[in-house]
């Protein structure tokens, strides 16, 4: 699996895609603080709609990309019988997510949430990324971490789903296996969209954000499954997608249309946007050429992609600290254009530090035997970790 993962990670265009998603999330959180009026009035409607969806669409982009990257080795195994190391998968996912999260959590707890040290149950839920299931902790402490809870759930659910289909699929030929997996994933997308539409219906109480499953995997499964379908398209073509160029450019249409078709993202999840992201990812991974691929593979966006996890973790605690000091003022639109580059730079620096000193050292240990983790020398050659 190590060789497969190294090959799958050699996708610089997807690093750039991740970098754009990180910028969208940072911009949304700052605008939501300094210029919430822009979501309601002021800019042209298409602009206000775009701003309104920056945050949720940025998270959707991360989820679709996770579905693509994480599921691809499993799809290679189910479709083509390639080797799969589940122990390595668990180590990789744990080392990718938990150490950087624990550091961020510890800093935020010490600085602004010390009372939680007297609540061991809450500490365990936070440390294990299960805190979204407790209403008192949902979107508290480090608010963007609600999406990490969903990511962890996907990491656990996806292997069970795909590997449970392995035995019945063995009797089928390769084209039939691909068709069966595509059909199964398509059915789950339709089911998730139907369930989400019913669950988030605005006429019911409480508000959608306060309903218990709103921040759980079932309501976001379609995003991941669409990414898995993109991975299946690449797997089916053995690394190439015949319609790669068409997929890249066709994705622009639903991405733009999505801003007009859907209203409040708290009430209407933007599945159309996720469809566009999946098409874009399949096109980039299955035939990376052209102007879009060139832009996304540019060095600045790639680096933002490498540092995106740290950016995602740290940008809002940094913003909250600036609010507490009075530097960033709520509902002052005139300050937005001043603080946006500051927050992007601050978040990028934090992301670089996290990637350089926490994430990369941890990911280098994935292929080392546990007993040698503390050894200074030895072990296998350095592996590519940027898209982990």
N, C-alpha and C positions, 0 to 999 in steps of 0.2 A: 504493500500500500504506500510505502514511503516514496517510491519512484513515481507512482501515479499522482500522489498529492503534489510532488514537486512539479510535475508536468502541468497539472491543473492550475497551479498558482502562477504559471508564467503567462499571465493575462494582464498586461499593463493597462489595457483599455478599461478593465473592470476596476482597477485601482482608481483611475480617474473618475469613473462613475461613482464610486464610494466617496471620493473627495467632494464631488458636487453635492451629494446627499448630506454630508457633514456641514457644508456651507449653508444649505437650506435650513437645517435645524438651528444652527447658531443665529442666522438672520431672523427666523421666526420668533425665537425666544426674546431677542432684543427688541424687535418691533412690538411684540405683545406687551412689553414693559413700557417702552418710551412712546409708542404711537398706536395704541389700540384703536384710536379713532379711524385709522386708515383701513381697518377691516370693515368699517360701516359706511364711511363717507369720505369724500375728498378725491381720491384717485378715480379714474375711469373704472367701470364695473369689472372689466376683464382683469385690470391690475389688482383691485381689491380682492377679487376671487383668487387670483394667483397667490397673493400674500396670505390669505386666509388658509390656503392649503399647503403652505410651505412646510409646516411642521409635520403634519400627518403624512404628507406625501414623501417627505424625507425619510420618515420611519418606514413607510411602505417600501421605498427603494432599498433600504437596508434589509428588510425581510425577504424581498424577492431575490436579492443577491445572495443572502444566506441560504435560501432554498436551493439556488443553483449550485453554489460552491460546496455546501455540506453534503448534499444528496448525490453529487456526481459520482464519487467512488462507489457508493452503494448501488447506483444504477448500473455502473460498469460491471459490478459483481453479479447483479441479478440478470442483466441482459447478456453479458459476454463471459461470465464466470471468472472474472479477474479476481486475484487474491485480495482478501479483505482482512484487516487486522483490527478487531473490535477493541482490544485493549489499547492499541495506539490511538484509535479514534477517541476513546474516553480521555486518555491523557492529553491529547491535543486540544480537545474542547475545554477541559478543566484549566489547563495552563494558559489557554488563549483568553479566557474570560476572568477567572477568579482572582489571580494575584493583583492585577491592575484594579479590579473592583474593590478588593479588600483594602488596598492602600488609599484609594479615594474615600471609601467609607470611613476608615479610621481617622483621616484628617478632618473630614466634615463632622464626625461625631465629637472629636476633641474640641473643635473650634466653636461649634454652634448647637450641638445636641447632646451635651454631657449627661442629661437626665436619663437618656436611654441606657446608660451603663448600669442603672439600677433595675432594668427590665430585661432579664436574660432571655426570655422567650422572644422578645422583639429583636434582640441582638442576633439570635440564632436564625430567625426568619430573614433578617437583612443579610447576614453573612452567606446564607445558602441561596440567596435570590429567590425566596418564596414570599417576600413581604407584600406583594400585591394582593395576596389572598386575605390579608388583614386590613379591614377598612381604615384602621387608625394609622397604617403605614403607607397606604396607597398614595403614590406620588408625593411622598414626604422624604425628608433627609436629602436624597439625591433624586429629584423628581424624574429625570429621564430614564432611571433604572427600571421603570415599569416594563420597558421593552426588553430588557435583559432577562426578566422573569419569563417572558414569552419565548425568547430565544432558547433559554435552558429547557423549557418544555418541549420545544421543537427538536432539540438535540436528542431528547429521550424518546419522543414519539416517532420520529421519522424512521430510525432503524427498525423499530418493532413493526411498523407498517410495511416497509419494503421487504424485510427479511421473512416476514410471515408469508409473503407471496412467493418466496423462492422455490419451495418444493412443488406446489401445483404448477408453476411455470416451467419446470424442468422438462415436462413432456411436450412442450410446444416448441416449434421452430422459432428462430430469432425474430422474423417479422411478426409472428403471432404474439411473442412475448412483448415486443415493443407496443403493439396495438393494445394488448391487455393492460399494461401498465398505464398507457396514455388514457385509456378509457376509465380506469379506476381513479386516476388523479383528476380527470375531468369531472367525474361524478362528485368527488369530494369538493371541488371548486364550486360547483352549482349548489351543493348542499350548504356549504359555508356561506355563500352569498345569500341564499334564501333565509338561513338562520339569522344572519347578521341584519338583514332587512327587517325581519320580524322583531328581533331583540332591540334594535335601536329605534324603533318606531317612536316618533316624537310625541305622539298623543298620550303615551303612558307615563306614569310616575313610578319612581323618581326619575330625575334627569338621567339620560343615557350614561353619563360619566359616573353615576352613583350606583349603577346596576352591577351585580357581582361578577358577571362574566365579561364585562366590557373590556377589561384589560387582561384577558386570558386567551390561551391559544385557540380555542374553538372559533372565536370571532375574527381571528386574524389568519386562520389556516389557509384561506384562499391565496393570500400573498405568498406564503411559502410554497404552496402547491404549484402556483404559476411559475415560480423559479425552478421547481423540480421539473415541470414540463419543458422549460427552456433547456435544462440539463439533459433531459431525455432526447430532445431534438439533436443536440450535439453528439450524444452517445449513439443515437441511431445512425448518424452519418459518419461515425468513427472519427470525430473531431472536426468535421466540416458540415456546414448546413447549405444545401443547394440554393436556398432562397435568402442567403445571408444579407446581401445588399438590400433586397426588397424589405426584409424584416427590419433592418436598421432605419430605413427612411419611412416605412409605414408606421413605425412606432410613434413618429412625431404627431400624427393625426389624433390618436386617442389621448395623448398626453395634453395637447392643447384643448381638445374638446372637453376633456374632463373638468376643466375649470368652470365651464359654462353649464355643464349638465348637472353637476351636483351642487348642493347648497352647503349648509353648515356641516363641516367634517365631523363634528361631535354627534351628528344625527345620521349622516349618510356617508358610509365608508366608500372610498374611491377605488373600487375594483377596476374600473376602466383604466385608471392611471397605472395600476399594477400590471394590467395586461400589456400596456405600452412598454413598461419597464422590462417585462419578460421578453417581449419581442426584440427590444433593443439589445438585451444581454445575449440572447440566442444569436442574433446577427453579428454582434461583436466577437463572441467566442467562436462562432462557426465560420468566420471569414473576415478577420480584422483588417479592413482597408477602407480608404475613403476619408473624407474630411471629418466626419464625426469621430471615427476611430483615432484619427491623428490628433484631434483636440483632446480627447480623453486620455490618450497616451502621453500627452505633454508632461514634462518633468514637474511643473508646479502642481498639477492636479494629481499626478501619481503620488507625489510625496504627501499631499493632503490625505489621499487614500490610505497610505501606510500609517499615518498618524491619526486616522479618523476615530479609532476607539477611544484614545485618550482625549481627543477633542470633545467627543460625545460625553464622556464622563465628567470632564472638568469645566466645560464652558459655563454651565449654569451656576455651580458653586462660586466661580469667579465673578459672574455677573451679580449674584446675590451679595457677595462681599462688597462690590462697588456700590450697590444700592444702599447697603447698611452704612457705608461711609458718607453717603449723600452725594457722591459723584454722579451716579446715574439716578435721574429723577423720573418717577412714574408720570406717564401721560404728558410728556414734553416732546412732541414730534420734531421740533427744531433741533433737538440734540441727536436724533437718530443717525443722521449721516456722519456725525462726528464720532459716535461711539461704535458704529458698525465695524469700521476698519480696526479700531482698538480691540474689540472683542474677537475679531477674526485672528488678529496677531496673537493676543493673549491665549486664545484657545489653541492655536497652532503650536505655540511654544510649549504649552502644557502637554499637548499631544505628542510632540517630539520627545519631550523628557520621558513621558510614559513609555513610548515605543523604544527609546534608546536604553533606558535603565531598568525597565520592568518587563515589558512584553517580549522583546527580543531575547534577553537572557533566559526567560522561562521557556520560550518556544525552542530554543536550541537544546533543551533537555528532553524534548519529546522522544528522540531516538536513543537516548542514553539509558543503560540499565539503571534502575533506581539506586543501586548501591554505589554507583559512580557519579551521581549527580554533583557531589561536592568536589570531585577531582578537577584539578586545574587543567590537566592535559589528558589526552586519550579520547576515546569515543569515536563515533563515525564522523565523516566530514560534515562541515557546516551545511545545513539545509536551508532552502529558500523559505522564508516565513512570512512574507509581506501580505499575502492574501489569506492568512490562516484564519 
